[in-house]
Amino acid sequence: MKKKKTVPGRIARSRPGRAGRPAGASGRSLRNRPEDLRRERLAALLLREIDRIVFDLGFRKDMLFRLWSKHRTRQPLLQTLRSKYFDLSAGDLLCFPTEVIRMLDGFYRLLDSFIFYVSYTEDMPQALSGKFDSFLEELRGLSGPLIEDLAEFCPADELGRPASFSLAD
Protein backbone atom coordinates (compact mmCIF):
# COMPACT_ATOMS: atom_id res chain seq x y z
CA MET A 1 0.00 0.00 0.00
CA LYS A 2 1.32 3.42 -0.95
CA LYS A 3 1.77 5.98 1.74
CA LYS A 4 0.25 9.38 1.02
CA LYS A 5 2.56 12.34 0.90
CA THR A 6 1.85 15.18 3.26
CA VAL A 7 3.10 18.69 2.90
CA PRO A 8 4.84 20.00 6.02
CA GLY A 9 2.58 22.35 7.95
CA ARG A 10 -0.60 20.93 6.42
CA ILE A 11 -2.98 18.60 8.11
CA ALA A 12 -3.89 15.54 6.09
CA ARG A 13 -7.66 15.34 5.63
CA SER A 14 -9.63 12.22 5.04
CA ARG A 15 -12.39 12.15 2.46
CA PRO A 16 -16.02 12.46 3.51
CA GLY A 17 -17.53 9.08 4.20
CA ARG A 18 -14.32 7.60 5.57
CA ALA A 19 -13.26 6.89 9.14
CA GLY A 20 -16.80 5.98 10.15
CA ARG A 21 -18.27 9.35 9.19
CA PRO A 22 -21.28 9.44 6.92
CA ALA A 23 -20.92 11.13 3.56
CA GLY A 24 -21.34 14.87 4.00
CA ALA A 25 -20.13 14.81 7.60
CA SER A 26 -16.72 16.19 6.73
CA GLY A 27 -16.97 19.16 9.05
CA ARG A 28 -18.23 21.44 6.28
CA SER A 29 -21.84 22.44 6.25
CA LEU A 30 -23.81 20.95 3.39
CA ARG A 31 -24.58 24.45 2.13
CA ASN A 32 -20.89 25.08 1.52
CA ARG A 33 -20.42 22.18 -0.87
CA PRO A 34 -19.44 23.46 -4.32
CA GLU A 35 -22.59 22.09 -6.00
CA ASP A 36 -24.79 23.77 -3.37
CA LEU A 37 -23.00 27.09 -3.79
CA ARG A 38 -23.34 26.78 -7.54
CA ARG A 39 -27.09 26.09 -7.24
CA GLU A 40 -27.49 28.99 -4.80
CA ARG A 41 -25.71 31.42 -7.11
CA LEU A 42 -27.49 30.20 -10.23
CA ALA A 43 -30.86 30.42 -8.46
CA ALA A 44 -30.10 33.99 -7.35
CA LEU A 45 -29.04 35.02 -10.87
CA LEU A 46 -32.07 33.44 -12.53
CA LEU A 47 -34.37 34.88 -9.92
CA ARG A 48 -33.02 38.39 -10.40
CA GLU A 49 -33.18 38.03 -14.17
CA ILE A 50 -36.80 36.85 -14.14
CA ASP A 51 -37.75 39.68 -11.78
CA ARG A 52 -35.86 42.22 -13.92
CA ILE A 53 -37.52 41.13 -17.15
CA VAL A 54 -41.05 41.25 -15.73
CA PHE A 55 -40.46 44.53 -13.88
CA ASP A 56 -38.73 46.27 -16.81
CA LEU A 57 -41.43 45.27 -19.30
CA GLY A 58 -44.12 46.84 -17.13
CA PHE A 59 -42.03 49.88 -16.19
CA ARG A 60 -40.81 50.68 -19.73
CA LYS A 61 -43.97 49.79 -21.64
CA ASP A 62 -45.04 53.35 -22.53
CA MET A 63 -41.55 54.37 -23.65
CA LEU A 64 -41.10 51.17 -25.68
CA PHE A 65 -44.36 51.77 -27.55
CA ARG A 66 -43.57 55.42 -28.23
CA LEU A 67 -40.27 54.30 -29.79
CA TRP A 68 -42.04 51.57 -31.78
CA SER A 69 -44.72 54.02 -33.01
CA LYS A 70 -42.36 56.81 -33.93
CA HIS A 71 -39.23 55.04 -35.18
CA ARG A 72 -40.30 51.40 -35.69
CA THR A 73 -37.21 50.36 -33.76
CA ARG A 74 -37.19 46.93 -32.12
CA GLN A 75 -33.88 47.25 -30.32
CA PRO A 76 -35.08 48.77 -27.00
CA LEU A 77 -37.75 46.08 -26.62
CA LEU A 78 -35.34 43.29 -27.57
CA GLN A 79 -32.79 44.63 -25.08
CA THR A 80 -35.42 44.52 -22.35
CA LEU A 81 -36.13 40.87 -23.24
CA ARG A 82 -32.48 39.77 -23.28
CA SER A 83 -31.61 36.83 -21.08
CA LYS A 84 -28.55 34.87 -20.01
CA TYR A 85 -30.70 31.76 -19.53
CA PHE A 86 -30.34 30.88 -23.20
CA ASP A 87 -26.56 30.62 -22.73
CA LEU A 88 -26.87 27.96 -20.00
CA SER A 89 -26.35 24.29 -20.76
CA ALA A 90 -28.64 21.50 -19.62
CA GLY A 91 -25.89 20.49 -17.20
CA ASP A 92 -26.09 23.89 -15.51
CA LEU A 93 -29.75 23.29 -14.67
CA LEU A 94 -29.30 19.77 -13.28
CA CYS A 95 -28.71 21.21 -9.81
CA PHE A 96 -32.43 22.05 -9.60
CA PRO A 97 -35.34 19.69 -8.93
CA THR A 98 -37.32 18.55 -11.98
CA GLU A 99 -40.29 20.76 -11.12
CA VAL A 100 -38.13 23.92 -11.05
CA ILE A 101 -36.56 22.96 -14.39
CA ARG A 102 -40.05 22.49 -15.85
CA MET A 103 -41.12 25.91 -14.56
CA LEU A 104 -37.96 27.58 -15.90
CA ASP A 105 -38.57 25.97 -19.28
CA GLY A 106 -42.16 27.24 -19.36
CA PHE A 107 -41.17 30.81 -18.48
CA TYR A 108 -38.29 30.98 -20.94
CA ARG A 109 -40.22 29.28 -23.77
CA LEU A 110 -42.84 31.99 -23.48
CA LEU A 111 -40.12 34.65 -23.39
CA ASP A 112 -38.46 33.12 -26.46
CA SER A 113 -41.78 33.09 -28.33
CA PHE A 114 -42.24 36.79 -27.64
CA ILE A 115 -38.64 37.58 -28.64
CA PHE A 116 -39.29 35.80 -31.95
CA TYR A 117 -42.55 37.67 -32.46
CA VAL A 118 -40.98 41.06 -31.70
CA SER A 119 -38.00 40.31 -33.94
CA TYR A 120 -40.09 39.71 -37.05
CA THR A 121 -43.50 41.34 -36.61
CA GLU A 122 -44.78 44.04 -38.88
CA ASP A 123 -47.79 44.66 -36.63
CA MET A 124 -48.93 48.18 -35.99
CA PRO A 125 -48.40 49.57 -32.46
CA GLN A 126 -52.02 48.88 -31.41
CA ALA A 127 -51.80 45.17 -32.33
CA LEU A 128 -48.35 44.87 -30.75
CA SER A 129 -49.67 46.52 -27.58
CA GLY A 130 -52.46 43.95 -27.24
CA LYS A 131 -50.07 41.04 -27.68
CA PHE A 132 -47.58 42.68 -25.32
CA ASP A 133 -50.22 43.00 -22.58
CA SER A 134 -51.33 39.37 -22.82
CA PHE A 135 -47.73 38.19 -22.98
CA LEU A 136 -46.77 40.27 -19.92
CA GLU A 137 -49.77 39.00 -17.96
CA GLU A 138 -48.86 35.40 -18.77
CA LEU A 139 -45.20 36.01 -17.88
CA ARG A 140 -46.23 37.50 -14.53
CA GLY A 141 -48.38 34.45 -13.84
CA LEU A 142 -45.47 32.11 -14.54
CA SER A 143 -42.88 34.20 -12.72
CA GLY A 144 -44.62 34.34 -9.32
CA PRO A 145 -44.43 30.63 -8.41
CA LEU A 146 -41.04 30.32 -10.12
CA ILE A 147 -39.57 33.15 -8.05
CA GLU A 148 -40.92 31.56 -4.87
CA ASP A 149 -39.37 28.20 -5.75
CA LEU A 150 -36.00 29.71 -6.72
CA ALA A 151 -35.97 31.80 -3.52
CA GLU A 152 -35.84 28.57 -1.51
CA PHE A 153 -32.30 28.04 -2.81
CA CYS A 154 -31.15 31.59 -1.97
CA PRO A 155 -30.03 32.72 1.49
CA ALA A 156 -31.39 35.87 3.11
CA ASP A 157 -29.32 39.05 2.95
CA GLU A 158 -28.20 41.16 5.93
CA LEU A 159 -31.67 42.70 6.21
CA GLY A 160 -33.42 39.33 6.23
CA ARG A 161 -34.78 39.69 2.69
CA PRO A 162 -34.37 36.79 0.30
CA ALA A 163 -31.36 37.35 -1.95
CA SER A 164 -33.92 37.88 -4.64
CA PHE A 165 -36.21 40.59 -3.28
CA SER A 166 -38.34 42.07 -5.99
CA LEU A 167 -37.61 45.31 -7.79
CA ALA A 168 -41.33 45.99 -7.57
CA ASP A 169 -41.30 45.98 -3.72
C-alpha positions as CSV (number, residue, x, y, z in Angstrom):
1,M,0.0,0.0,0.0
2,K,1.3,3.4,-1.0
3,K,1.8,6.0,1.7
4,K,0.2,9.4,1.0
5,K,2.6,12.3,0.9
6,T,1.9,15.2,3.3
7,V,3.1,18.7,2.9
8,P,4.8,20.0,6.0
9,G,2.6,22.3,7.9
10,R,-0.6,20.9,6.4
11,I,-3.0,18.6,8.1
12,A,-3.9,15.5,6.1
13,R,-7.7,15.3,5.6
14,S,-9.6,12.2,5.0
15,R,-12.4,12.2,2.5
16,P,-16.0,12.5,3.5
17,G,-17.5,9.1,4.2
18,R,-14.3,7.6,5.6
19,A,-13.3,6.9,9.1
20,G,-16.8,6.0,10.2
21,R,-18.3,9.4,9.2
22,P,-21.3,9.4,6.9
23,A,-20.9,11.1,3.6
24,G,-21.3,14.9,4.0
25,A,-20.1,14.8,7.6
26,S,-16.7,16.2,6.7
27,G,-17.0,19.2,9.1
28,R,-18.2,21.4,6.3
29,S,-21.8,22.4,6.3
30,L,-23.8,21.0,3.4
31,R,-24.6,24.5,2.1
32,N,-20.9,25.1,1.5
33,R,-20.4,22.2,-0.9
34,P,-19.4,23.5,-4.3
35,E,-22.6,22.1,-6.0
36,D,-24.8,23.8,-3.4
37,L,-23.0,27.1,-3.8
38,R,-23.3,26.8,-7.5
39,R,-27.1,26.1,-7.2
40,E,-27.5,29.0,-4.8
41,R,-25.7,31.4,-7.1
42,L,-27.5,30.2,-10.2
43,A,-30.9,30.4,-8.5
44,A,-30.1,34.0,-7.4
45,L,-29.0,35.0,-10.9
46,L,-32.1,33.4,-12.5
47,L,-34.4,34.9,-9.9
48,R,-33.0,38.4,-10.4
49,E,-33.2,38.0,-14.2
50,I,-36.8,36.9,-14.1
51,D,-37.8,39.7,-11.8
52,R,-35.9,42.2,-13.9
53,I,-37.5,41.1,-17.2
54,V,-41.1,41.2,-15.7
55,F,-40.5,44.5,-13.9
56,D,-38.7,46.3,-16.8
57,L,-41.4,45.3,-19.3
58,G,-44.1,46.8,-17.1
59,F,-42.0,49.9,-16.2
60,R,-40.8,50.7,-19.7
61,K,-44.0,49.8,-21.6
62,D,-45.0,53.3,-22.5
63,M,-41.6,54.4,-23.7
64,L,-41.1,51.2,-25.7
65,F,-44.4,51.8,-27.5
66,R,-43.6,55.4,-28.2
67,L,-40.3,54.3,-29.8
68,W,-42.0,51.6,-31.8
69,S,-44.7,54.0,-33.0
70,K,-42.4,56.8,-33.9
71,H,-39.2,55.0,-35.2
72,R,-40.3,51.4,-35.7
73,T,-37.2,50.4,-33.8
74,R,-37.2,46.9,-32.1
75,Q,-33.9,47.2,-30.3
76,P,-35.1,48.8,-27.0
77,L,-37.8,46.1,-26.6
78,L,-35.3,43.3,-27.6
79,Q,-32.8,44.6,-25.1
80,T,-35.4,44.5,-22.3
81,L,-36.1,40.9,-23.2
82,R,-32.5,39.8,-23.3
83,S,-31.6,36.8,-21.1
84,K,-28.5,34.9,-20.0
85,Y,-30.7,31.8,-19.5
86,F,-30.3,30.9,-23.2
87,D,-26.6,30.6,-22.7
88,L,-26.9,28.0,-20.0
89,S,-26.4,24.3,-20.8
90,A,-28.6,21.5,-19.6
91,G,-25.9,20.5,-17.2
92,D,-26.1,23.9,-15.5
93,L,-29.7,23.3,-14.7
94,L,-29.3,19.8,-13.3
95,C,-28.7,21.2,-9.8
96,F,-32.4,22.1,-9.6
97,P,-35.3,19.7,-8.9
98,T,-37.3,18.5,-12.0
99,E,-40.3,20.8,-11.1
100,V,-38.1,23.9,-11.1
101,I,-36.6,23.0,-14.4
102,R,-40.0,22.5,-15.9
103,M,-41.1,25.9,-14.6
104,L,-38.0,27.6,-15.9
105,D,-38.6,26.0,-19.3
106,G,-42.2,27.2,-19.4
107,F,-41.2,30.8,-18.5
108,Y,-38.3,31.0,-20.9
109,R,-40.2,29.3,-23.8
110,L,-42.8,32.0,-23.5
111,L,-40.1,34.7,-23.4
112,D,-38.5,33.1,-26.5
113,S,-41.8,33.1,-28.3
114,F,-42.2,36.8,-27.6
115,I,-38.6,37.6,-28.6
116,F,-39.3,35.8,-31.9
117,Y,-42.6,37.7,-32.5
118,V,-41.0,41.1,-31.7
119,S,-38.0,40.3,-33.9
120,Y,-40.1,39.7,-37.1
121,T,-43.5,41.3,-36.6
122,E,-44.8,44.0,-38.9
123,D,-47.8,44.7,-36.6
124,M,-48.9,48.2,-36.0
125,P,-48.4,49.6,-32.5
126,Q,-52.0,48.9,-31.4
127,A,-51.8,45.2,-32.3
128,L,-48.4,44.9,-30.7
129,S,-49.7,46.5,-27.6
130,G,-52.5,44.0,-27.2
131,K,-50.1,41.0,-27.7
132,F,-47.6,42.7,-25.3
133,D,-50.2,43.0,-22.6
134,S,-51.3,39.4,-22.8
135,F,-47.7,38.2,-23.0
136,L,-46.8,40.3,-19.9
137,E,-49.8,39.0,-18.0
138,E,-48.9,35.4,-18.8
139,L,-45.2,36.0,-17.9
140,R,-46.2,37.5,-14.5
141,G,-48.4,34.4,-13.8
142,L,-45.5,32.1,-14.5
143,S,-42.9,34.2,-12.7
144,G,-44.6,34.3,-9.3
145,P,-44.4,30.6,-8.4
146,L,-41.0,30.3,-10.1
147,I,-39.6,33.2,-8.1
148,E,-40.9,31.6,-4.9
149,D,-39.4,28.2,-5.7
150,L,-36.0,29.7,-6.7
151,A,-36.0,31.8,-3.5
152,E,-35.8,28.6,-1.5
153,F,-32.3,28.0,-2.8
154,C,-31.1,31.6,-2.0
155,P,-30.0,32.7,1.5
156,A,-31.4,35.9,3.1
157,D,-29.3,39.1,2.9
158,E,-28.2,41.2,5.9
159,L,-31.7,42.7,6.2
160,G,-33.4,39.3,6.2
161,R,-34.8,39.7,2.7
162,P,-34.4,36.8,0.3
163,A,-31.4,37.3,-2.0
164,S,-33.9,37.9,-4.6
165,F,-36.2,40.6,-3.3
166,S,-38.3,42.1,-6.0
167,L,-37.6,45.3,-7.8
168,A,-41.3,46.0,-7.6
169,D,-41.3,46.0,-3.7
